[in-house]
Amino acid sequence: MALESALLHYALNNGGEFPTGLGELVARDENGAAYLDLPKVPEDPWGRRYFYAGPRDERPYSLFTLGADGLVGGVGADSDLTHETD
């Protein structure tokens, strides 16, 4: 996933620190480069924003979407999709 790769690349270039928000991945530096070469943070497969939580509880980050229905929980296509790092 492009977001996960960009998050890891960001951390590699910032002493292991992850961004506080996904917007930092599309922000251009003084040379015009960004971790994601996109005009804005991509949306999930259902056209909604991804949820991101920076470092907390000894996890570098959590990245998730609420599935097709946009509600917490669910089954099948409505299941939440979460990626948490250890």
ZAVO-516112 format. One record per atom (N, C-alpha, C, O): atom name; residue number from 1; x, y, z; residue in three letters. Coordinates in steps of 0.1 Angstrom, whole numbers, plus 5000, padded with zeros to 4 digits. Layout:
<rs>
  name  resi  east  north    up  resn
    CA   NUM     X      Y     Z   ALA
...
</rs>
This chain:
<rs>
  name  resi  east  north    up  resn
     N     1  5008   4988  5000   MET
    CA     1  5000   5000  5000   MET
     C     1  5009   5012  5000   MET
     O     1  5019   5013  5008   MET
     N     2  5006   5022  4992   ALA
    CA     2  5014   5034  4990   ALA
     C     2  5015   5042  5003   ALA
     O     2  5025   5047  5007   ALA
     N     3  5004   5043  5011   LEU
    CA     3  5004   5050  5023   LEU
     C     3  5014   5044  5033   LEU
     O     3  5022   5051  5040   LEU
     N     4  5014   5031  5035   GLU
    CA     4  5023   5024  5044   GLU
     C     4  5038   5026  5040   GLU
     O     4  5046   5029  5048   GLU
     N     5  5040   5025  5027   SER
    CA     5  5054   5027  5022   SER
     C     5  5058   5042  5025   SER
     O     5  5070   5044  5029   SER
     N     6  5050   5051  5022   ALA
    CA     6  5053   5065  5025   ALA
     C     6  5055   5068  5040   ALA
     O     6  5064   5075  5043   ALA
     N     7  5047   5062  5048   LEU
    CA     7  5049   5063  5063   LEU
     C     7  5063   5058  5067   LEU
     O     7  5070   5064  5075   LEU
     N     8  5067   5046  5062   LEU
    CA     8  5080   5040  5065   LEU
     C     8  5091   5049  5060   LEU
     O     8  5101   5051  5067   LEU
     N     9  5090   5054  5048   HIS
    CA     9  5100   5062  5042   HIS
     C     9  5102   5075  5050   HIS
     O     9  5113   5079  5052   HIS
     N    10  5091   5081  5054   TYR
    CA    10  5091   5093  5063   TYR
     C    10  5099   5090  5075   TYR
     O    10  5108   5098  5079   TYR
     N    11  5096   5079  5082   ALA
    CA    11  5102   5075  5094   ALA
     C    11  5117   5073  5092   ALA
     O    11  5125   5077  5101   ALA
     N    12  5121   5067  5081   LEU
    CA    12  5135   5064  5078   LEU
     C    12  5143   5078  5077   LEU
     O    12  5154   5079  5081   LEU
     N    13  5136   5088  5071   ASN
    CA    13  5142   5101  5069   ASN
     C    13  5141   5110  5081   ASN
     O    13  5147   5121  5081   ASN
     N    14  5134   5106  5091   ASN
    CA    14  5132   5115  5103   ASN
     C    14  5135   5108  5116   ASN
     O    14  5128   5109  5126   ASN
     N    15  5146   5101  5116   GLY
    CA    15  5151   5095  5129   GLY
     C    15  5141   5085  5135   GLY
     O    15  5141   5083  5147   GLY
     N    16  5133   5078  5127   GLY
    CA    16  5124   5068  5132   GLY
     C    16  5111   5074  5137   GLY
     O    16  5102   5066  5141   GLY
     N    17  5109   5087  5136   GLU
    CA    17  5097   5093  5140   GLU
     C    17  5087   5093  5128   GLU
     O    17  5090   5096  5117   GLU
     N    18  5074   5089  5131   PHE
    CA    18  5064   5089  5121   PHE
     C    18  5057   5103  5122   PHE
     O    18  5057   5110  5132   PHE
     N    19  5050   5106  5111   PRO
    CA    19  5043   5119  5110   PRO
     C    19  5032   5120  5120   PRO
     O    19  5026   5110  5124   PRO
     N    20  5028   5132  5124   THR
    CA    20  5016   5134  5133   THR
     C    20  5003   5133  5125   THR
     O    20  4993   5131  5131   THR
     N    21  5004   5135  5112   GLY
    CA    21  4992   5134  5103   GLY
     C    21  4996   5130  5089   GLY
     O    21  5007   5132  5085   GLY
     N    22  4986   5124  5082   LEU
    CA    22  4989   5120  5068   LEU
     C    22  4992   5131  5058   LEU
     O    22  4998   5129  5048   LEU
     N    23  4987   5143  5061   GLY
    CA    23  4990   5154  5053   GLY
     C    23  5005   5157  5051   GLY
     O    23  5009   5163  5041   GLY
     N    24  5013   5153  5061   GLU
    CA    24  5027   5155  5060   GLU
     C    24  5033   5147  5049   GLU
     O    24  5044   5150  5044   GLU
     N    25  5026   5136  5045   LEU
    CA    25  5032   5128  5034   LEU
     C    25  5030   5134  5020   LEU
     O    25  5038   5131  5011   LEU
     N    26  5021   5144  5018   VAL
    CA    26  5019   5150  5005   VAL
     C    26  5025   5165  5006   VAL
     O    26  5025   5171  4995   VAL
     N    27  5029   5169  5017   ALA
    CA    27  5035   5183  5018   ALA
     C    27  5048   5183  5011   ALA
     O    27  5056   5174  5012   ALA
     N    28  5050   5193  5003   ARG
    CA    28  5063   5195  4995   ARG
     C    28  5074   5201  5003   ARG
     O    28  5071   5210  5011   ARG
     N    29  5086   5196  5002   ASP
    CA    29  5097   5202  5009   ASP
     C    29  5103   5213  5000   ASP
     O    29  5097   5217  4990   ASP
     N    30  5114   5219  5004   GLU
    CA    30  5119   5231  4997   GLU
     C    30  5124   5227  4983   GLU
     O    30  5125   5236  4975   GLU
     N    31  5125   5214  4980   ASN
    CA    31  5129   5210  4967   ASN
     C    31  5117   5205  4958   ASN
     O    31  5119   5201  4947   ASN
     N    32  5105   5206  4964   GLY
    CA    32  5093   5202  4957   GLY
     C    32  5090   5187  4958   GLY
     O    32  5081   5182  4952   GLY
     N    33  5098   5180  4966   ALA
    CA    33  5096   5165  4968   ALA
     C    33  5086   5163  4979   ALA
     O    33  5085   5170  4989   ALA
     N    34  5079   5151  4978   ALA
    CA    34  5070   5147  4989   ALA
     C    34  5071   5132  4990   ALA
     O    34  5075   5125  4981   ALA
     N    35  5066   5127  5001   TYR
    CA    35  5067   5112  5003   TYR
     C    35  5056   5105  4995   TYR
     O    35  5058   5094  4991   TYR
     N    36  5045   5112  4992   LEU
    CA    36  5035   5107  4983   LEU
     C    36  5034   5118  4972   LEU
     O    36  5031   5129  4975   LEU
     N    37  5037   5114  4960   ASP
    CA    37  5037   5124  4949   ASP
     C    37  5022   5125  4943   ASP
     O    37  5019   5122  4932   ASP
     N    38  5014   5131  4952   LEU
    CA    38  4999   5133  4949   LEU
     C    38  4995   5146  4954   LEU
     O    38  5001   5152  4963   LEU
     N    39  4985   5152  4948   PRO
    CA    39  4980   5165  4953   PRO
     C    39  4974   5165  4967   PRO
     O    39  4973   5175  4974   PRO
     N    40  4969   5153  4971   LYS
    CA    40  4962   5152  4984   LYS
     C    40  4964   5137  4989   LYS
     O    40  4967   5129  4981   LYS
     N    41  4961   5135  5001   VAL
    CA    41  4961   5122  5007   VAL
     C    41  4951   5113  5000   VAL
     O    41  4939   5117  4998   VAL
     N    42  4954   5101  4995   PRO
    CA    42  4944   5093  4988   PRO
     C    42  4933   5089  4997   PRO
     O    42  4934   5088  5010   PRO
     N    43  4922   5086  4991   GLU
    CA    43  4910   5081  4999   GLU
     C    43  4910   5066  4999   GLU
     O    43  4917   5059  4991   GLU
     N    44  4902   5060  5008   ASP
    CA    44  4900   5046  5008   ASP
     C    44  4893   5041  4996   ASP
     O    44  4888   5049  4988   ASP
     N    45  4891   5028  4994   PRO
    CA    45  4884   5023  4982   PRO
     C    45  4870   5027  4981   PRO
     O    45  4864   5026  4970   PRO
     N    46  4864   5033  4991   TRP
    CA    46  4850   5037  4991   TRP
     C    46  4849   5052  4990   TRP
     O    46  4838   5058  4992   TRP
     N    47  4860   5059  4988   GLY
    CA    47  4860   5073  4986   GLY
     C    47  4860   5082  4999   GLY
     O    47  4856   5093  4998   GLY
     N    48  4864   5075  5010   ARG
    CA    48  4864   5083  5022   ARG
     C    48  4879   5084  5027   ARG
     O    48  4887   5076  5022   ARG
     N    49  4881   5093  5036   ARG
    CA    49  4895   5094  5041   ARG
     C    49  4899   5082  5050   ARG
     O    49  4891   5076  5056   ARG
     N    50  4912   5080  5050   TYR
    CA    50  4918   5070  5059   TYR
     C    50  4919   5076  5073   TYR
     O    50  4921   5089  5073   TYR
     N    51  4918   5069  5083   PHE
    CA    51  4920   5073  5096   PHE
     C    51  4935   5070  5100   PHE
     O    51  4939   5058  5097   PHE
     N    52  4941   5079  5106   TYR
    CA    52  4955   5077  5110   TYR
     C    52  4957   5081  5124   TYR
     O    52  4953   5092  5128   TYR
     N    53  4964   5073  5132   ALA
    CA    53  4968   5077  5145   ALA
     C    53  4983   5076  5146   ALA
     O    53  4989   5065  5144   ALA
     N    54  4990   5087  5149   GLY
    CA    54  5005   5086  5151   GLY
     C    54  5009   5078  5163   GLY
     O    54  5000   5071  5169   GLY
     N    55  5021   5080  5167   PRO
    CA    55  5026   5072  5178   PRO
     C    55  5018   5072  5190   PRO
     O    55  5014   5083  5195   PRO
     N    56  5015   5061  5196   ARG
    CA    56  5007   5060  5208   ARG
     C    56  5008   5045  5214   ARG
     O    56  5010   5036  5206   ARG
     N    57  5007   5044  5226   ASP
    CA    57  5008   5031  5233   ASP
     C    57  5019   5022  5227   ASP
     O    57  5018   5010  5225   ASP
     N    58  5031   5028  5225   GLU
    CA    58  5043   5021  5220   GLU
     C    58  5041   5016  5206   GLU
     O    58  5050   5008  5202   GLU
     N    59  5031   5020  5199   ARG
    CA    59  5030   5016  5184   ARG
     C    59  5034   5029  5176   ARG
     O    59  5029   5040  5179   ARG
     N    60  5042   5026  5166   PRO
    CA    60  5045   5038  5157   PRO
     C    60  5033   5045  5151   PRO
     O    60  5033   5057  5150   PRO
     N    61  5024   5037  5146   TYR
    CA    61  5012   5043  5140   TYR
     C    61  5001   5032  5138   TYR
     O    61  5003   5020  5139   TYR
     N    62  4989   5037  5136   SER
    CA    62  4977   5029  5132   SER
     C    62  4971   5035  5120   SER
     O    62  4969   5048  5119   SER
     N    63  4967   5028  5110   LEU
    CA    63  4961   5032  5098   LEU
     C    63  4949   5024  5095   LEU
     O    63  4950   5012  5095   LEU
     N    64  4937   5030  5094   PHE
    CA    64  4925   5022  5092   PHE
     C    64  4914   5029  5084   PHE
     O    64  4914   5041  5082   PHE
     N    65  4905   5021  5079   THR
    CA    65  4893   5026  5072   THR
     C    65  4881   5018  5077   THR
     O    65  4883   5007  5083   THR
     N    66  4869   5023  5076   LEU
    CA    66  4858   5017  5083   LEU
     C    66  4850   5008  5073   LEU
     O    66  4839   5004  5076   LEU
     N    67  4856   5004  5062   GLY
    CA    67  4849   4995  5053   GLY
     C    67  4838   5001  5045   GLY
     O    67  4836   5014  5045   GLY
     N    68  4831   4993  5037   ALA
    CA    68  4821   4998  5027   ALA
     C    68  4810   5006  5034   ALA
     O    68  4805   5016  5027   ALA
     N    69  4806   5003  5046   ASP
    CA    69  4795   5010  5052   ASP
     C    69  4798   5022  5059   ASP
     O    69  4790   5030  5063   ASP
     N    70  4811   5025  5061   GLY
    CA    70  4816   5037  5068   GLY
     C    70  4813   5037  5083   GLY
     O    70  4814   5047  5089   GLY
     N    71  4809   5026  5089   LEU
    CA    71  4806   5025  5103   LEU
     C    71  4816   5015  5110   LEU
     O    71  4821   5006  5104   LEU
     N    72  4818   5018  5123   VAL
    CA    72  4827   5009  5131   VAL
     C    72  4821   4995  5131   VAL
     O    72  4809   4993  5133   VAL
     N    73  4830   4985  5129   GLY
    CA    73  4827   4971  5129   GLY
     C    73  4822   4967  5116   GLY
     O    73  4826   4973  5106   GLY
     N    74  4814   4957  5116   GLY
    CA    74  4809   4952  5103   GLY
     C    74  4814   4938  5099   GLY
     O    74  4823   4933  5106   GLY
     N    75  4808   4932  5089   VAL
    CA    75  4812   4919  5084   VAL
     C    75  4814   4920  5069   VAL
     O    75  4807   4928  5062   VAL
     N    76  4823   4912  5064   GLY
    CA    76  4825   4911  5050   GLY
     C    76  4831   4925  5045   GLY
     O    76  4840   4930  5051   GLY
     N    77  4825   4930  5034   ALA
    CA    77  4829   4943  5028   ALA
     C    77  4827   4954  5038   ALA
     O    77  4834   4965  5037   ALA
     N    78  4819   4953  5048   ASP
    CA    78  4816   4963  5058   ASP
     C    78  4827   4963  5069   ASP
     O    78  4826   4972  5078   ASP
     N    79  4835   4953  5069   SER
    CA    79  4845   4951  5080   SER
     C    79  4855   4963  5080   SER
     O    79  4859   4968  5069   SER
     N    80  4859   4967  5092   ASP
    CA    80  4870   4977  5093   ASP
     C    80  4883   4971  5088   ASP
     O    80  4885   4959  5091   ASP
     N    81  4891   4978  5081   LEU
    CA    81  4904   4974  5077   LEU
     C    81  4915   4982  5085   LEU
     O    81  4916   4994  5083   LEU
     N    82  4923   4975  5093   THR
    CA    82  4932   4982  5102   THR
     C    82  4946   4976  5100   THR
     O    82  4948   4964  5098   THR
     N    83  4956   4985  5100   HIS
    CA    83  4970   4981  5100   HIS
     C    83  4976   4988  5112   HIS
     O    83  4977   5001  5112   HIS
     N    84  4981   4980  5121   GLU
    CA    84  4987   4986  5133   GLU
     C    84  5001   4980  5133   GLU
     O    84  5003   4968  5131   GLU
     N    85  5011   4988  5136   THR
    CA    85  5025   4984  5137   THR
     C    85  5028   4980  5151   THR
     O    85  5021   4985  5161   THR
     N    86  5037   4971  5153   ASP
    CA    86  5042   4967  5166   ASP
     C    86  5054   4974  5170   ASP
     O    86  5059   4972  5181   ASP
</rs>
